Amino acid sequence: MEIINKILLKSILEEISNVMNEEKQYLIELDGAMGDGDLGLTMSSGFRGVYEEIDKIDSDDIGIVLIKLGMKMNSIVPSTMGTLISTCFLKAGKEVKGKMEINLLDIAKMGRASVNGVMERGKAKIGQKTMLDSLNPAVEALERAVHENLELKKAFEIAYEAAKVGAENTKTIKSVHGRAAYYGEKSVGKPDSGATAVMFIFKGIFQSFK
């Protein structure tokens, strides 16, 4: 079975960082329409920071690495989205603590732990126009990939596609969380910026396998 170790994790973080940098302006504009407009900057700086941090972590334990990266993300990006992404790192890390290599089953479990962590921390549910609406479909795709015994590249391809559809579907939902909630019905027709950012995370992961 294919595995991811610390070296491959670093290359994945680099690609996510590259995607966030490329999409920074789009996220700024999307977030600015119904938020404070800083999402592009925070995601770009946050993922650049965790990519640069990984070599400073004196451990090959994927769980420990992810937990420390989550703490780093939280310190770099003191915002709601930063806190929720940090939560994903922390919950995923706890799921695989003690493992130097992780496989697709581990990754699916990490994803599910991340979804549960975001729901708990953000007090949000799936279908409420948040990052969960792209994160959960992507995790469901990874869980299906486990049962179908897919290779990692294919698994992350379908996870990215699921995240893309999920983010697009948030256009039909009225915002009930955060600053966007103040816009009420006016939020319909625009994709959620957090869900879009998560979609870009999965884009980066998939591209790292290409």
C-alpha positions as CSV (number, residue, x, y, z in Angstrom):
1,M,0.0,0.0,0.0
2,E,1.2,3.5,-0.8
3,I,2.4,5.6,2.1
4,I,3.2,9.3,2.9
5,N,6.1,10.1,5.1
6,K,7.6,13.4,6.4
7,I,9.4,14.0,3.1
8,L,6.3,13.6,1.0
9,L,4.3,15.6,3.5
10,K,6.7,18.5,3.0
11,S,6.2,18.3,-0.8
12,I,2.5,18.3,-0.3
13,L,2.7,21.4,1.9
14,E,4.8,23.1,-0.7
15,E,2.3,22.5,-3.4
16,I,-0.6,23.7,-1.2
17,S,1.4,26.8,-0.4
18,N,2.0,27.4,-4.1
19,V,-1.7,27.1,-4.9
20,M,-2.7,29.5,-2.1
21,N,-0.2,32.0,-3.4
22,E,-1.6,31.6,-6.9
23,E,-5.2,32.0,-5.7
24,K,-4.5,34.7,-3.1
25,Q,-6.1,37.5,-5.0
26,Y,-9.2,35.5,-5.8
27,L,-9.7,34.6,-2.2
28,I,-9.2,38.2,-1.1
29,E,-11.9,39.3,-3.6
30,L,-14.2,36.5,-2.6
31,D,-13.8,37.1,1.1
32,G,-14.0,40.8,0.7
33,A,-17.5,40.5,-0.8
34,M,-18.9,39.3,2.5
35,G,-16.0,39.3,5.0
36,D,-13.0,41.3,5.9
37,G,-11.0,40.3,2.8
38,D,-8.0,38.9,4.5
39,L,-8.5,35.2,3.7
40,G,-6.1,35.2,0.7
41,L,-3.4,36.7,2.8
42,T,-3.9,34.5,5.8
43,M,-4.0,31.2,3.8
44,S,-1.0,32.2,1.7
45,S,1.1,33.2,4.7
46,G,-0.2,30.4,6.9
47,F,0.7,27.6,4.5
48,R,4.0,29.2,3.6
49,G,4.7,29.3,7.3
50,V,3.9,25.6,8.0
51,Y,5.9,24.6,4.9
52,E,8.9,26.4,6.2
53,E,8.4,25.1,9.7
54,I,8.4,21.3,8.9
55,D,12.2,21.1,8.6
56,K,12.5,22.6,12.0
57,I,10.6,19.8,13.6
58,D,12.9,17.2,15.1
59,S,10.7,14.2,14.6
60,D,9.6,11.9,11.8
61,D,6.4,11.0,13.6
62,I,3.6,12.2,11.3
63,G,1.3,12.8,14.2
64,I,3.8,14.9,16.1
65,V,4.7,16.8,13.0
66,L,1.0,17.7,12.2
67,I,0.3,18.7,15.8
68,K,3.3,21.1,15.8
69,L,2.3,22.4,12.3
70,G,-1.2,23.1,13.7
71,M,0.3,25.1,16.5
72,K,2.4,27.0,14.1
73,M,-0.6,27.7,11.8
74,N,-2.5,29.0,14.9
75,S,0.3,31.4,15.8
76,I,0.7,32.7,12.2
77,V,-3.0,33.1,11.4
78,P,-4.9,34.5,14.3
79,S,-8.3,34.4,12.6
80,T,-11.4,32.1,12.6
81,M,-10.2,30.3,9.4
82,G,-6.7,30.0,10.8
83,T,-8.1,28.5,14.0
84,L,-10.2,26.0,12.1
85,I,-7.4,24.9,9.8
86,S,-5.2,24.6,12.8
87,T,-7.9,22.4,14.4
88,C,-7.7,20.1,11.3
89,F,-3.9,19.8,11.7
90,L,-4.3,19.0,15.4
91,K,-7.1,16.5,15.1
92,A,-5.5,14.8,12.1
93,G,-2.2,14.6,14.0
94,K,-3.7,13.0,17.1
95,E,-5.3,10.4,14.8
96,V,-1.9,9.1,13.6
97,K,0.4,9.9,16.5
98,G,3.2,7.3,16.7
99,K,3.3,6.6,12.9
100,M,6.2,7.5,10.7
101,E,4.2,6.6,7.6
102,I,0.5,6.9,6.8
103,N,-1.6,5.2,4.2
104,L,-5.0,6.0,2.6
105,L,-7.0,4.5,5.5
106,D,-5.0,6.7,8.0
107,I,-5.7,9.7,5.8
108,A,-9.4,9.0,5.6
109,K,-9.5,8.7,9.4
110,M,-7.6,12.0,9.7
111,G,-10.1,13.7,7.4
112,R,-13.0,12.5,9.4
113,A,-11.4,13.6,12.7
114,S,-10.8,17.0,11.0
115,V,-14.5,17.3,10.0
116,N,-15.6,16.4,13.5
117,G,-13.1,18.9,15.0
118,V,-14.3,21.8,12.8
119,M,-17.9,21.0,13.6
120,E,-17.1,21.1,17.3
121,R,-14.8,24.1,17.3
122,G,-16.8,26.2,14.8
123,K,-20.2,25.2,16.1
124,A,-21.3,24.7,12.5
125,K,-23.1,21.9,10.6
126,I,-22.7,20.6,7.1
127,G,-25.0,22.5,4.8
128,Q,-24.6,25.9,6.5
129,K,-22.3,27.5,3.9
130,T,-18.9,26.9,5.6
131,M,-15.6,25.2,4.9
132,L,-17.4,21.9,6.0
133,D,-19.3,21.9,2.7
134,S,-16.2,21.2,0.7
135,L,-14.2,19.4,3.5
136,N,-16.9,16.8,4.2
137,P,-17.5,15.7,0.6
138,A,-13.7,15.4,0.1
139,V,-13.4,13.2,3.2
140,E,-16.4,11.1,2.0
141,A,-14.5,10.7,-1.3
142,L,-11.4,9.5,0.5
143,E,-13.5,7.1,2.6
144,R,-14.9,5.6,-0.6
145,A,-11.4,5.4,-2.1
146,V,-10.4,3.2,0.9
147,H,-13.1,0.8,0.1
148,E,-12.3,0.8,-3.6
149,N,-8.6,0.3,-2.8
150,L,-7.6,3.3,-5.0
151,E,-4.0,4.6,-5.3
152,L,-3.3,7.9,-3.5
153,K,-3.2,10.0,-6.7
154,K,-6.6,8.8,-7.8
155,A,-8.0,9.1,-4.2
156,F,-7.0,12.7,-4.0
157,E,-8.2,13.5,-7.5
158,I,-11.7,12.4,-6.6
159,A,-11.4,14.2,-3.2
160,Y,-10.4,17.4,-5.0
161,E,-13.3,17.0,-7.5
162,A,-15.7,16.5,-4.6
163,A,-14.4,19.5,-2.8
164,K,-14.8,21.6,-6.0
165,V,-18.4,20.5,-6.3
166,G,-19.0,21.2,-2.6
167,A,-17.6,24.7,-2.8
168,E,-19.6,25.4,-5.9
169,N,-22.8,24.2,-4.2
170,T,-22.4,26.7,-1.4
171,K,-23.6,29.4,-3.9
172,T,-27.1,28.1,-3.3
173,I,-26.9,28.4,0.5
174,K,-27.6,31.5,2.7
175,S,-24.8,32.3,5.1
176,V,-25.6,31.8,8.8
177,H,-22.1,32.0,10.3
178,G,-19.5,34.8,10.6
179,R,-19.6,38.2,8.9
180,A,-21.3,36.8,5.8
181,A,-24.4,36.0,7.9
182,Y,-25.1,39.8,8.0
183,Y,-25.7,39.7,4.3
184,G,-28.5,37.2,4.6
185,E,-30.2,36.5,1.2
186,K,-27.5,38.6,-0.5
187,S,-25.0,35.8,0.3
188,V,-26.8,33.5,-2.0
189,G,-25.1,33.3,-5.4
190,K,-21.6,33.6,-4.1
191,P,-19.5,30.6,-3.1
192,D,-18.3,30.4,0.5
193,S,-14.7,31.6,0.8
194,G,-13.8,29.1,3.5
195,A,-15.1,26.2,1.4
196,T,-13.2,27.6,-1.6
197,A,-10.0,27.7,0.4
198,V,-10.4,24.1,1.5
199,M,-11.0,23.2,-2.2
200,F,-7.7,24.8,-3.0
201,I,-6.0,22.7,-0.2
202,F,-7.2,19.6,-1.9
203,K,-6.1,21.0,-5.3
204,G,-2.6,21.4,-3.9
205,I,-2.6,17.9,-2.4
206,F,-3.7,16.3,-5.7
207,Q,-1.2,18.4,-7.8
208,S,1.6,17.2,-5.5
209,F,1.0,13.7,-6.7
210,K,1.0,14.8,-10.4
